[in-house]
Amino acid sequence: MRELINLINENPDLEVVPLVYRDVVENDGASFFGGKILSCEIDEIYEYDGRVFVWSDDDGLDLLEYLWDETELSSSLAHKEESDNEIEKRARTRYEAVKWKKVIVLWIGADE
């Protein structure tokens, strides 16, 4: 908890974003969920399509992979005959336009 307080005091303009591991909220429909703070850090996030991507996860490459899959699917649905190079170029163009948001990430795990 001391680490979180220090991060907030040192970075008062940054939003605190709790990221909750899925195992915390997968249950029988309860209104509240128990969890515990695992760690906290300054990182960058991007929210897209109902998901939160974190920069420190391989420099955001999970987002690039997601955009690649989405671009490939849209190409397929449009019956385009695009090469992997064309798909990668379109996905990278979208990825490079992303505005990452610097925040304090609060990682929340299952309360054991």
ABEGO torsion letter per residue (X at the ends): XAAAAAAAAABAABBBBBBBBAAAABBAGBABBBBBBABBBBBBBBBBGGBBBBAABGGGAAAAAAAAAAAAAAAAAAGBBBBAAAAAAAAAAAAAABBBBBBBBBBBBBBX
